[in-house]
């Protein structure tokens, strides 16, 4: 059993911290900007909460962070009362936020200065994956540190991989989001076409999902998309944040991402329709408006 801190109790972090306590059996202290949510977590999982990230991190062997974006991440780690100010030498900071590779490298360097190790470890699998403890975790950092942290991360994951040095986890998550953007747009267009052609969508998907067209998105989202329901997980606002990170990195490294850029614009159209909090499959709503 390790002493663990978890900072950020959103739709992902709340259950992830819970798995560290219940499945991992660790001694977990949490911090959240909304103290009431931290108190609710502590009551539900018989854990502890702290009033600042630094106090949550004090004495911890592993400190997990899962917040919104680069600036949130800097605030809870490097800012006043940030986690790094409370961490002991030899402990490990593990960042589950989907953020830039740049901030991952920045935190790696800042942690090293304090004698602390760092792993960028963004996740894929959405709210359902977090709740069921079956997330995919893409890590960047030093191999020896990764091997030390992996058994702890396993509490909320079904797949954990070291992708390379610091920042590589975030770059791999960008690859993941590029794939998802194209897949969801393709699925949206396919369902839209099928409806216009007068086909029975359920029968169509039952057949094509067993062939080369099959995907997680088709298997898990076609029914809700066909019903015009878009309240099932990762939101358009968050996807646009992620695609913004992707496109910024692409401008830096020279990658050509024409489809991703267009799908990002399409998500902008969904936002303009009032779909900011709809899930990412709502690209179909844009076609059907």
C-alpha positions, -999 to +999 in steps of 0.1 A: +000+000+000+013+035-009+004+069+004-013+087-025-027+121-033-052+129-060-058+164-072-089+172-094-122+153-089-140+159-121-160+132-140-127+113-146-108+121-114-135+113-089-138+076-099-101+072-106-092+083-071-119+059-059-102+030-076-069+039-061-086+036-027-108+006-032-091-015-058-055-004-051-060-004-014-039+028-010-041+055+016-056+084-005-060+121+002-078+142-023-079+179-032-105+197-054-111+234-059-147+227-048-141+216-013-176+201-010-168+177-038-136+166-020-156+161+012-182+140-007-154+119-022-138+114+013-172+103+027-180+079-001-146+062-002-136+066+035-106+087+025-093+121+034-093+155+019-070+185+022-075+222+017-046+228-007-027+207-033+005+210-013-012+197+019-027+168-001+007+160-015+026+162+018+043+129+025+027+111-005+046+085-025+025+092-056+006+124-065-019+122-093-033+152-111-064+153-134-075+188-142-087+208-172-058+223-192-022+235-191-029+266-169-050+246-144-021+221-143+005+248-137-017+263-110-022+231-089+015+220-093+037+250-096+014+278-082+011+290-046+003+260-025+009+238-055+016+201-052+053+203-059+058+225-029+045+197-006+060+167-023+089+148-007+121+139-026+118+106-044+080+108-048+063+107-082+040+132-098+017+116-123-003+138-145-035+123-160-046+157-176-048+159-214-024+187-219+004+199-241+037+180-245+054+214-237+039+216-202+047+179-196+084+187-203+082+218-181+068+199-152+094+171-157+122+197-153+105+214-124+100+182-106+136+171-111+148+204-095+130+194-064+142+158-064+108+145-075+100+123-105+073+130-131+052+110-156+028+125-181+000+099-182-031+111-201-059+086-204-085+074-229-117+056-223-140+084-212-162+087-181-174+051-184-138+039-186-129+059-155-159+046-136-152+010-145-115+013-140-106+002-175-088+033-189-059+032-214-030+052-200-003+066-223+029+075-203+060+096-209+090+097-186+119+076-173+116+039-175+126+031-139+100+056-126+074+042-149+080+007-136+077+020-100+044+038-108+028+012-130+014-010-103-003+020-087-017+032-121-031-003-127-059+004-102-078+024-128-064+010-160-066-020-183-037-009-205-007+011-194+022+018-217+055+038-216+057+057-249+090+074-245+105+104-226+086+132-209+059+145-233+055+113-252+023+103-233+007+136-243+019+132-279+003+097-280-029+111-266-029+136-295-026+107-319-056+091-301-077+123-306-068+126-342-081+090-348-113+097-328-120+129-347-119+112-381-137+081-369-167+101-354-170+123-385-170+092-407-196+074-386-218+106-385-217+108-423-224+071-427-254+072-404-267+104-421-263+088-455-280+056-444-310+074-431-313+095-462-311+063-483-340+048-463-320+020-447-327+004-413-297+017-394-297-010-368-296-037-395-269-019-414-247-015-383-253-051-373-237-062-405-210-037-412-197-036-376-184-072-380-163-061-409-135-036-417-158-006-409-163-017-372-149+005-344-154+013-308-173+044-318-197+024-340-203-002-313-209+022-285-224+053-301-244+043-331-276+037-311-275+070-293-265+089-324-294+073-343-318+084-315-304+119-316-292+117-280-258+133-272-254+131-234-229+102-232-195+112-222-167+134-234-180+168-244-175+189-275-159+217-254-133+193-242-127+178-276-121+212-291-096+219-263-078+187-272-079+193-309-065+228-303-035+212-286-031+188-315-032+215-341-008+237-322+017+207-320+012+200-357+021+236-366+053+231-345+063+198-359+051+203-395+025+175-396-003+179-421-037+173-405-064+185-430-091+162-418-085+170-381-086+207-389-119+204-407-135+183-380-123+208-354-143+234-374-173+211-375-172+209-337-172+247-337-204+245-357-219+222-330-209+247-303-227+274-323-258+252-322-256+252-284-240+218-282-210+227-261-219+200-235-231+174-260-208+144-264-184+141-294-208+119-314-230+151-319-213+157-352-243+139-366-266+167-353-246+192-374-255+172-406-291+168-397-298+204-386 
